[in-house]
């Protein structure tokens, strides 16, 4: 198995480079886990968003996950072809499509969420449970994400 060559010394100590490497490893682990469930990363993101928001207008769905409308059409087409979502005219505005998750889609989201959790557990395996809590708290603060549950119980945070 080939290993990734070390970055130049002026780069490998930069937090942004380290975060990028960790993110790339995490994405690869999750993508592999999702592939075993038959989904690609964007399919999982969109399906999860439909599960949370649905029924949801297709345009609103695209904005919620920051996916270009042209790409959203392809992802929705794939999910619909697999019987994971249904697309129908939005009852509030018949000019728009509303996307709804199917029962099969809900089962798929549950399996994929478990697969992603296992992949992330593998990513964070080198850390103790307390280190994981601190790490996630720090990532949330550095990323500017607020209101994420599960990190407010870390002692010393507000």
Secondary structure, 3 states (H helix, E strand, C coil): CCCCCCCCHHHHCCHHHHHHHHHHHHHHHHHHHHHHCCCCHHHHHHHHHHHHHCCEEHHHHHHHHCCCHHHHHHHHHHHHHCCCEEEEEECCEEEEEEEEECHHHHHHHHHHHHHHHHHHHHHCCCCCHHHHHHHHHHHHHHHCCCCCCCCCCCCCCC
